Amino acid sequence: MKRRFLSYAVAVALLCGMYSCTEDINLDEVSKDIKHNISLIIPVGTAEATIEQVIDNLKGDEVRKDVENNTCYMHFEDSMVINDTISRFNHGASISKVYLVKDDPQCPKPLGTKVAQGSQFTLTQNLQYDFDYDEYNAITGALQQRVDKIVVSKATVYVNFTFSNLTFGGSQVTASVSFPEISELQGQSWSIALSEGGTNFSWEINTPFTVNFAEGGNFTKMKIEYKFVAGSNLYLYENSSINQPLIKIDFIDFLKAWGFFGKSDQFTQDDKVVPVPTSLFSRPVFKNNNLLFHSPEVIFNFKSNVGVPLNFEVEEIKAVDANGEERYASFNGNKNYVMPLDEAPIEGGVSSNSFLFNRENGGTHQLFQIKPEKFAYKFNVKVRQKEGVTKHFWFRPTNVDVKLLVKLPFVFDPGSQFVYKDTLMADMAELIGNEKLPEEAVINLIKIKFDNTNALPCKAMASAYLLDSLDNVLYKQENVTIEAGATDANGLVTNPTFSKFSLDFTGDQIESIMNMKKVVVESYIQADDHPNAPLNFRLNDFLTSRVSVFAQGGIDTSKSNK
């Protein structure tokens, strides 16, 4: 009968479980003429670990391959859309006007005499409402803001009416307000009955409208018509007036604005917390390791539809671990960094800007001297003056689209440490075929042999633990050195190194080791081989270990002659 032995991959792995292979050993074909000395080498398998296999086995999106450059990197990303909180266009000016009725040609004459009861007449007041958007520097007189045109989706108008030396005497007085220069509001007016003691009037304009401003101010015409139906005792005098101590257009919700918006006020500000994906450092192959990434990349990508140049200022970027320990990015010793964003090139278009922070620009390697659970950054966005740009546009909704990408290339600083354990089923009795051996057979020596090839840029310390069915340690061999591959000045492997070690068992040890059911292999890789150079891991870097069991024995003739 042909006996088949399943070979188990006794893996010395860089970061993850490896693949095994199988071979058939037919013990029934071992010559029956061998009577005394028998030696048998049983190939268990070859454990092979390339960086590419490591990534493929992770079965996630956090680690990606860069096949073109023969490397890989961990990554995660986040995004947000910034809308402005600027209120500079939300409020028009408060103005106060006095209207003398005698100045209106429709005013009944002569003044000072009673107006005939039932008489109807209309007095018209034309005035200029000032939105008061234009601004100049109080010291230098330089223009800071000029609004040429604005599109408003809605606004609220407030008017307060009071009267001086004007007695209604039972008259009905109605005020109607309109805006004759605003085309979208043509034919619309807002009316209210006035009281002799004064009247507050407000209304919301819900019709979107456009206001074009002439050079030299932010004015638009406003028309108020006062319709009188005279009562029994209406008198108008030389100094009779209608006063508006308050006229204000407020709560302006603008959609679009054109002009020059050079005032460097706040666009928006916020604190942003970016959780690190829980699977990134919590995988068993990562969580017990010390990964000192040489030059992590933190990339900000911006797209803006704002027709105004902006400054995106990061006040700080920090990483925080589970214990609250913090590490900060550093820009020439400072926590803050200003990223200038271009204005959108055309109405309806977007501008694009990208900024890269790394070891040299930001000291990003410091962020990963801990195992971060989250990233946090504070930022503010302000309007920026740009030389030669005097015409801007501002459309709402404003969208500054921010995408944050954190990229961790597999290039490590000295001191990085990797630990990985792999448990493999390996029943020694089945491997040796103990149940099929003749009664006279005696095993004198068992060797578990490891032939290693290291094409990694750092050495490995391998430890092997042989366990029984209850996971008791039958034997352990710790800290066997597997030397690093030969590297160049850039930390890239140029040639692999070869090494061997074996676990030898004789005498009473053999009886114990025949109870082996599992092999636990722990690989400890420490990047200290080249203290002055970063270590580059490429996709085709590898560590292999060819494992075999050597058994030597013979026939106890004293047993066979009984």
VEXTI-738717 format. One record per residue (C-alpha): x, z, y; chain. Coordinates in pm, 1 decimal. Each point is the difference from the previous one (the first is absolute). Example, Ala and Ser with C-alpha at 12.3 -4.5 7.8 and 13.67 -1.06 7.14 Angstrom:
<pts>
       east         up      north   unit
     1230.0      780.0     -450.0      A
      137.0      -66.0      344.0      A
</pts>
This chain:
<pts>
       east         up      north   unit
        0.0        0.0        0.0      A
      134.9      -91.9      339.8      A
       30.9      297.0      239.1      A
      -48.9      -68.7      368.7      A
      151.3      232.5      255.2      A
     -141.3       -9.3      352.9      A
      285.8       20.7      245.5      A
      -59.0      218.5      299.2      A
      154.1      -76.6      336.0      A
      212.3      300.9       80.9      A
       -1.1      -71.2      371.5      A
      252.7       92.3      261.2      A
     -222.1     -117.2      285.8      A
       63.7      -27.6      369.6      A
     -344.7       73.3      121.8      A
     -258.1      -74.7     -266.4      A
      -78.5      -48.2     -369.7      A
      164.4     -290.7     -175.8      A
      -90.3     -241.7     -272.1      A
       91.1       36.1     -367.8      A
       68.0     -252.3     -270.9      A
      -47.4       13.9     -380.3      A
      211.9     -101.5     -295.7      A
      -72.3       -8.8     -373.8      A
      223.1      196.3     -232.8      A
      -61.7      -67.5     -370.9      A
      149.5      293.5     -184.8      A
     -121.5     -134.1     -331.6      A
      255.4     -278.2       33.4      A
      293.9      242.3       31.5      A
      204.1      -63.5     -313.8      A
      -82.6      228.4     -290.4      A
      359.4      -30.5     -114.9      A
      117.2      234.8      276.5      A
       66.1      323.6     -177.6      A
      213.9      215.5      225.4      A
       57.1      -86.0      368.3      A
     -284.0     -141.7      203.1      A
       11.7      -72.8      375.4      A
     -297.7     -139.8      187.4      A
      -34.2      -99.4      365.6      A
     -359.5      -13.1      117.0      A
      -50.8     -176.9      333.3      A
     -263.5      200.9      186.2      A
      -29.3     -235.6      297.9      A
      127.5      -90.9      342.2      A
     -130.1      170.6      312.5      A
       29.7     -226.6      299.5      A
      -93.1       88.6      355.1      A
       20.6     -244.8      286.7      A
     -123.1       89.1      345.5      A
     -255.4     -280.1      -32.1      A
     -139.6      157.6     -317.3      A
      -22.4      331.4      180.8      A
     -219.8     -158.2      265.5      A
     -214.4     -188.8     -250.2      A
      -67.0      320.8     -194.1      A
     -118.6      185.8      309.3      A
     -309.0     -222.9        5.1      A
      -74.6       68.1      365.2      A
       38.1     -154.2      340.1      A
      225.5      265.4      151.3      A
      318.5     -161.2     -131.0      A
       49.2     -370.2       57.0      A
      251.5     -256.9     -113.0      A
      188.1     -227.0      235.9      A
       98.9     -265.3     -251.5      A
      160.4     -225.4      259.7      A
      246.7      272.3       98.4      A
       21.8      150.1     -352.0      A
     -106.9      342.6      119.8      A
     -302.7      225.1       33.6      A
     -153.1      258.3      229.2      A
     -266.8      266.7       19.5      A
     -255.9      -41.2      274.2      A
     -324.0      117.2      154.4      A
     -190.1     -104.0      308.5      A
     -268.9      104.9      242.4      A
     -193.3     -162.4      281.4      A
     -216.2       84.7      297.4      A
     -169.4     -172.9      291.8      A
       50.1      144.6      347.5      A
     -277.2      -33.7      257.8      A
       70.0       91.1      358.7      A
     -135.0      315.0      164.5      A
       63.5     -124.0      353.7      A
     -277.6       86.3      246.5      A
      139.1     -174.3      308.8      A
     -285.0     -255.2        0.6      A
     -276.7      244.2      -94.0      A
      -81.7      130.4      346.4      A
      -74.5     -174.5      325.2      A
       45.0      166.2      336.7      A
     -246.4      239.8      160.8      A
     -105.5     -137.7      337.4      A
     -225.7      134.0      272.9      A
     -194.7     -224.6      237.9      A
     -230.7       62.4      296.7      A
     -265.2     -260.8       77.0      A
     -163.0        3.6      346.5      A
     -345.9     -153.2      -23.1      A
       13.9     -127.1      359.1      A
      269.4     -250.7     -102.2      A
     -239.4     -183.3     -229.0      A
     -191.9     -284.6      171.9      A
     -300.6       84.4     -220.7      A
      -23.5      349.9      145.5      A
     -336.4       45.4      183.4      A
       28.8       22.0      376.7      A
      -13.4      171.3      234.2      A
      185.5      294.8     -144.9      A
     -146.0      340.7       58.4      A
     -360.5     -112.4      -32.8      A
     -222.6       52.8     -300.5      A
       -2.3     -286.0     -247.7      A
     -347.1     -127.4      -69.7      A
     -142.7      143.6     -318.7      A
        2.3     -247.6     -288.0      A
      277.6     -209.2      152.4      A
      244.1     -140.9     -258.1      A
      359.1      -89.6       74.2      A
      333.5      -20.0     -180.4      A
      334.7      118.1      132.4      A
      311.0     -144.0     -167.6      A
      340.1      167.9      -26.3      A
      298.3     -212.0     -110.9      A
      317.8      180.2      -87.3      A
      324.1      -48.6     -189.8      A
       50.9      220.8     -302.2      A
      367.1       75.3      -67.1      A
      112.8       44.3     -361.2      A
      334.0      112.2      146.4      A
      215.5     -113.7     -292.2      A
      305.0     -124.0      190.0      A
      283.0      252.0       27.5      A
      326.7       17.2      191.1      A
      293.4      235.7      -28.4      A
      -47.1      273.1      257.9      A
      370.3        7.9       87.5      A
      123.5     -356.9      -33.6      A
     -326.1     -183.1       56.9      A
       67.2     -217.5     -305.8      A
     -299.8     -141.8     -183.2      A
      -75.2      191.0     -319.6      A
     -336.0     -143.6      -93.0      A
     -208.3     -296.0      110.5      A
     -331.8      -93.9     -158.9      A
     -109.4     -359.8       54.2      A
     -294.7      -13.2     -235.2      A
     -182.1      229.4     -238.4      A
     -269.1      -46.1     -264.8      A
     -222.5      305.2      -45.0      A
     -225.0       60.9     -299.1      A
     -190.7      285.5      161.1      A
       21.7      240.7      291.7      A
     -201.8      269.7      175.5      A
      -85.8      -20.6      371.1      A
      -62.1      313.2      207.8      A
     -159.6        0.0      348.7      A
     -108.0      304.5      201.0      A
     -242.2      -62.8      288.7      A
      -56.3      236.1      296.9      A
     -165.5      -60.0      337.3      A
       71.3      103.2      359.4      A
     -263.4        1.1      278.9      A
     -238.0     -193.0     -219.2      A
     -338.5      151.8      -81.0      A
     -196.1     -178.5     -268.7      A
     -336.4      121.3      128.1      A
     -172.0      -88.6     -325.3      A
      180.0     -334.6      -36.6      A
       97.0     -153.8     -333.5      A
      372.3      -90.7       -4.9      A
      166.1     -179.9     -292.6      A
      370.3      -85.3      -37.6      A
      110.7     -300.6     -209.3      A
      370.1      -51.0      -81.0      A
      160.7     -330.5     -108.5      A
      342.2     -167.6      -23.8      A
      -27.9     -352.2      147.3      A
      357.8     -114.6      -82.1      A
      -16.3       78.4     -370.9      A
     -147.5     -304.7     -169.2      A
     -106.3      176.4     -322.1      A
     -209.5      245.3      206.3      A
     -176.0     -261.6      212.4      A
     -373.2       68.5       10.6      A
       45.8      361.4     -107.1      A
      -61.6      300.9      221.9      A
      -53.4      369.4      -55.7      A
     -269.2      179.4      201.6      A
     -108.6      356.9       71.8      A
     -252.1      168.2      225.5      A
      176.3      207.5      266.0      A
      -89.2      349.3      107.9      A
       33.5      121.2      357.4      A
      199.5      297.7     -124.6      A
      259.8     -223.2     -170.3      A
       25.8     -186.0     -330.4      A
      264.7      -30.0     -270.1      A
      -13.5     -328.7     -187.0      A
      204.8     -117.2     -299.1      A
      -36.7     -273.4     -259.1      A
      202.1     -170.1     -267.9      A
       81.7     -368.9       11.7      A
        1.8     -124.4     -360.2      A
       47.0     -368.2       75.2      A
      367.2     -103.7      -30.0      A
      121.5     -131.6      332.9      A
      313.2     -136.3      166.8      A
      135.7      103.8      338.2      A
      248.6     -226.4      178.1      A
      200.3      172.3      270.5      A
      133.3     -179.1      304.8      A
      357.1       60.0      108.5      A
       40.1      321.9      191.7      A
     -235.2      231.7     -184.5      A
     -247.2       66.0     -277.0      A
     -327.1      -56.2      183.7      A
     -335.4     -136.6     -104.6      A
     -315.0      -33.0      208.3      A
     -278.8      250.4      -46.8      A
     -346.5      -48.7      148.3      A
     -259.6      274.7       58.8      A
     -350.5      -91.4      115.2      A
     -228.7      271.6      143.9      A
     -365.8      -95.8      -23.0      A
     -233.8      198.5      226.3      A
     -377.4       31.2      -11.1      A
      -67.0      200.9      316.8      A
     -199.4      316.6      -21.9      A
     -202.3      169.0      270.8      A
      294.3      149.6      184.1      A
      317.5     -213.4      -40.5      A
      249.4        7.3      285.9      A
      336.6     -181.3       25.4      A
      247.5      111.8      265.3      A
      321.7     -128.0      155.2      A
      205.3      224.9     -225.7      A
     -215.3      -24.8     -312.5      A
      220.5      -67.4     -302.2      A
        7.4      -25.2     -375.0      A
      310.6      163.4     -142.1      A
      169.8      -50.5     -335.5      A
      241.1      293.4      -31.4      A
       86.3     -125.6     -348.8      A
       11.1     -349.6     -143.3      A
      201.7      -24.8     -320.5      A
       26.1     -232.9     -297.3      A
      124.0      212.6     -288.4      A
       41.7        4.8     -377.9      A
      116.6     -359.0       15.0      A
       52.1     -138.9     -347.3      A
      216.4     -302.1       61.2      A
       57.6     -280.7     -248.9      A
      263.2     -207.5      178.3      A
      216.6       30.1      306.3      A
      249.0     -230.3      171.3      A
      258.6       85.0      261.5      A
      325.5      193.3       15.4      A
        5.9      326.8     -193.0      A
      342.6      141.9       64.5      A
      -93.4      364.6       36.9      A
      191.3      188.2     -266.9      A
     -274.5      234.0     -114.4      A
     -103.0      106.8     -345.0      A
     -137.1     -266.8     -233.2      A
      -51.6      247.9     -283.7      A
      180.8      274.3     -189.6      A
      -37.3      161.5     -339.2      A
      163.0      190.6     -283.9      A
       13.1     -200.3     -321.3      A
       49.6      146.1     -348.1      A
       84.7     -241.5     -280.8      A
      -31.3      151.0     -350.4      A
      268.0     -114.7     -239.7      A
     -171.6     -145.3     -310.6      A
      -20.7      283.6     -250.7      A
      141.3     -216.6     -276.7      A
      312.7      -91.9      194.0      A
      210.3      308.0      -71.0      A
     -225.0      180.1     -249.8      A
       70.5     -230.2     -294.1      A
      194.2      181.1     -272.6      A
      290.4     -238.3       46.3      A
       28.0       88.0      369.3      A
     -122.8      351.7       65.4      A
      305.3      180.0     -141.8      A
      249.4     -231.9      163.0      A
      193.5       15.9      322.3      A
      -18.6     -348.9      146.7      A
      219.9      -25.3      307.8      A
     -105.0     -339.0      128.6      A
      283.0     -151.8      198.4      A
     -198.3     -187.6      264.5      A
     -379.3       27.5      -23.2      A
     -183.2     -247.1      219.0      A
     -292.1      103.6      220.0      A
     -161.6     -311.4      143.9      A
     -266.5      -15.2      271.7      A
     -187.5     -330.9       31.0      A
     -229.7      -49.0      298.6      A
     -265.3     -255.6       89.2      A
     -167.6       37.5      339.2      A
     -287.2     -186.7      163.2      A
       64.1      173.9      332.4      A
      112.4     -235.9      273.9      A
      214.9      274.4      148.9      A
      353.8      102.2     -105.2      A
        6.3      346.0     -156.5      A
      245.8      266.9     -105.4      A
      -56.2      164.6     -338.7      A
      197.4      322.9       18.4      A
       60.0      195.7     -317.4      A
       51.1      358.5      108.7      A
      121.9      102.0     -345.6      A
        6.8     -114.8     -360.3      A
       27.1      267.9     -265.4      A
      -29.4       49.0     -374.6      A
     -154.9      318.0     -140.4      A
       29.5      124.5     -358.5      A
     -236.4      219.1     -202.4      A
      161.1      317.0      137.6      A
      -34.3     -106.6      361.5      A
      368.1      -82.9       41.9      A
       49.1     -273.8      258.6      A
      253.6     -273.8       64.2      A
        3.9     -211.2      315.9      A
      111.5     -351.3       81.4      A
      267.4       -9.4      269.2      A
       61.4     -268.4      260.4      A
      341.8       69.2      149.5      A
      -75.5      370.0      -17.5      A
     -355.2      -35.1      135.0      A
     -331.4       25.5     -181.8      A
     -180.1     -259.4      210.4      A
       26.9     -377.3        8.1      A
     -180.0     -256.5      217.2      A
     -112.4     -332.3     -149.9      A
      -98.6     -262.6      261.0      A
     -300.2     -209.6     -103.9      A
      -56.5     -345.2      145.3      A
     -329.2      -98.8      156.5      A
     -230.1     -237.7     -186.0      A
      108.3     -351.7      100.1      A
     -350.0     -140.3       57.6      A
     -355.1      128.2       24.7      A
     -118.3       57.1     -355.0      A
      355.7      -11.1     -135.2      A
      227.9      272.9     -130.3      A
      361.8       95.7       50.8      A
      224.8      109.6     -287.0      A
      287.3      247.8        9.3      A
      199.5      163.1     -278.3      A
      244.2      291.9        9.4      A
      232.1      114.4     -278.4      A
      137.7      351.4      -28.5      A
      272.1       75.2     -253.3      A
      309.1      214.2      -47.4      A
      173.9     -137.7      309.1      A
     -308.8      -17.2      220.7      A
     -196.6      314.7      -69.6      A
      200.0      194.2     -258.9      A
     -277.8      -66.1     -251.0      A
      208.5      122.6     -293.6      A
      -61.1      352.7      129.6      A
     -373.5      -36.6      -65.6      A
       63.5      -20.1     -375.7      A
      236.9      290.3      -34.5      A
     -322.1      174.5     -101.9      A
     -280.7     -130.5     -221.7      A
     -257.9      -80.0      267.8      A
     -370.5       49.1      -54.9      A
      -90.8     -154.8      332.7      A
      135.7     -171.8      304.7      A
     -120.4       86.2      347.6      A
       66.1     -162.0      331.7      A
     -122.9       63.6      350.9      A
      -36.9     -292.8      231.2      A
     -132.9     -107.8      334.4      A
      -64.3     -346.7      134.8      A
       35.7      -82.5      367.8      A
      -30.9     -309.1      213.5      A
      340.5     -150.3       71.7      A
      106.8     -203.6      298.5      A
      176.9     -318.9      -94.1      A
      202.5     -194.8      250.8      A
     -151.2     -334.1       93.7      A
     -344.7       74.9     -147.1      A
     -267.0       39.9      272.3      A
     -314.5     -118.9     -176.7      A
     -151.8      201.3     -281.7      A
     -320.2        9.6     -199.7      A
     -159.6      288.4     -183.5      A
     -270.6      -62.0     -258.1      A
     -195.0      257.2     -195.4      A
       -0.6       98.3     -271.5      A
      372.0       36.9       48.9      A
      179.1      -21.4     -331.0      A
      359.0      100.9      -44.6      A
       41.4      -37.6     -374.6      A
      282.0      220.8     -130.9      A
      136.0      -33.2     -352.3      A
      256.2      250.7     -124.9      A
      217.2      -98.3     -296.1      A
      244.5      242.0     -161.2      A
      247.9     -177.8     -226.1      A
      254.7      181.9     -217.1      A
      261.2     -238.8     -142.9      A
      173.5      117.2     -318.1      A
      323.9       72.4      182.1      A
      102.9      364.8      -22.8      A
      243.1      234.5      165.2      A
      253.0      200.7     -202.4      A
     -160.3      318.8     -126.9      A
     -311.2     -174.7     -126.9      A
     -110.8      130.2     -337.6      A
     -226.6     -144.5     -268.7      A
     -124.6      191.0     -302.6      A
     -211.6     -150.9     -272.4      A
     -117.4      128.3     -336.2      A
     -120.1     -212.3     -287.8      A
     -147.8      134.7     -323.0      A
       17.2     -223.1     -308.1      A
     -139.8       50.1     -345.3      A
      287.7      -12.6     -248.9      A
      -62.5      145.3     -345.6      A
      348.1       34.5     -152.6      A
     -128.7       38.4     -354.7      A
     -183.8     -330.0       30.8      A
      297.2     -169.1      161.9      A
      232.5      106.5     -282.5      A
     -265.6      -63.6     -263.1      A
       44.3      347.1     -142.0      A
     -307.6      -12.3     -220.5      A
      124.4     -311.5     -181.2      A
      355.5      110.7      -60.1      A
       85.5       80.2     -363.8      A
       30.8      364.7      -90.4      A
      377.9      -38.9      -43.0      A
       49.6     -128.7      358.3      A
      188.5      225.6      240.2      A
       33.4      -66.3      377.9      A
      329.1      127.4      138.7      A
       -7.4     -132.9      357.7      A
     -258.1     -117.3      252.7      A
       98.6     -150.3      333.1      A
     -235.3     -102.7      278.7      A
      203.5     -256.2      191.1      A
      -49.0     -124.8      356.8      A
      172.2     -319.2      121.4      A
      -58.5      -13.7      374.4      A
       28.7     -269.5      265.1      A
      -36.5      111.4      362.2      A
      -56.0     -264.8      267.1      A
     -130.1      250.8      253.6      A
      202.8       85.2      310.9      A
       25.6      367.1     -101.5      A
       79.4      200.5     -308.9      A
     -256.1      164.9     -225.6      A
       13.0      340.1     -166.3      A
     -191.1      -25.7     -326.5      A
     -136.8      294.7     -197.2      A
     -165.6      -26.4     -340.6      A
     -233.3      259.3     -154.1      A
     -110.1      -23.4     -364.3      A
     -332.4      173.0      -66.1      A
     -194.5       95.0     -311.5      A
     -375.7      -35.6      -47.7      A
      -59.6      318.0      208.6      A
      227.2     -122.6      280.1      A
      267.7      252.9      -85.6      A
      347.7     -119.0       96.0      A
      201.5      -74.3     -311.4      A
      300.0     -129.6      189.4      A
       95.6      -92.5      352.3      A
      284.9     -188.9      156.9      A
       15.3       20.0      378.4      A
      176.8     -177.0      285.4      A
      159.7     -291.6     -178.9      A
      152.9     -219.4      269.6      A
      -84.7     -369.9       10.0      A
      225.9     -147.0      266.0      A
     -133.8     -218.1      280.9      A
       35.6     -373.7        9.5      A
      279.6     -140.9      214.2      A
     -120.7      -51.7      359.1      A
      119.6     -181.3      308.9      A
       26.1      133.2      355.8      A
     -373.7      -50.0       50.7      A
      -91.4      214.3     -298.6      A
     -104.6     -298.3     -212.3      A
       85.7       -6.5     -370.8      A
      251.5     -269.7      -90.8      A
       66.3       91.2     -366.6      A
     -159.3      241.4     -246.4      A
      187.2      276.7     -180.3      A
      -22.5       79.9     -372.3      A
        7.5      338.0     -171.5      A
      -93.3      172.7     -324.0      A
      -95.4      343.3     -119.7      A
     -146.6      136.8     -320.0      A
     -165.9      312.1     -135.1      A
      161.8       98.6     -333.6      A
     -159.8      220.8     -263.1      A
      157.9      130.6     -322.8      A
      -51.4      276.7     -251.8      A
     -289.3      233.5       72.3      A
      -74.5     -189.0      322.0      A
     -130.3     -289.9     -205.2      A
     -276.0      206.2     -156.7      A
     -107.2      111.7      346.4      A
       18.8     -342.9      159.1      A
     -213.5     -149.8     -276.7      A
     -290.4      189.5      170.0      A
       39.3     -205.4      317.8      A
     -324.9     -158.5      119.3      A
       73.4      -77.5      363.8      A
      288.7      -91.0      225.1      A
      -16.4       94.5      367.6      A
      250.4     -184.0      213.9      A
       59.7      115.5      355.6      A
      192.3     -223.2      235.3      A
      144.3      149.8      314.5      A
      136.7     -254.0      242.7      A
      184.4      119.2      308.0      A
      122.9     -234.7      269.8      A
      331.1      169.7       70.5      A
      232.6     -261.5     -145.1      A
       60.9     -166.1      336.1      A
      -28.2      268.1      270.9      A
       62.8     -239.5      286.9      A
     -229.8     -287.3      -93.1      A
     -373.2      -42.4      -55.6      A
     -115.5      -90.5     -348.2      A
     -198.4     -320.6      -36.6      A
     -232.5      -33.3     -297.5      A
      -89.6     -357.8      -87.8      A
     -272.1     -127.7     -228.2      A
      242.8     -102.6     -273.9      A
      204.8      321.9        2.2      A
      -39.5      172.3     -336.3      A
       93.5      279.3     -237.0      A
      -20.0      -61.2     -374.9      A
       66.6      218.0     -300.1      A
       18.9     -139.2     -351.3      A
      -93.3      278.4     -239.7      A
       67.4       16.3     -372.0      A
        4.1      262.3     -273.8      A
      301.3        6.7     -232.6      A
      -53.0      179.3     -331.1      A
      276.0       55.4     -255.8      A
      -39.4      156.2     -341.6      A
       43.7      -45.4     -370.5      A
     -126.7       77.5     -349.2      A
       40.0      346.9     -143.1      A
       88.2      -93.9     -358.6      A
      -40.4      358.2     -110.1      A
     -369.4      -33.8       76.8      A
      -35.2     -330.0     -178.3      A
      164.9      132.0     -320.4      A
     -230.1      296.4      -37.9      A
</pts>
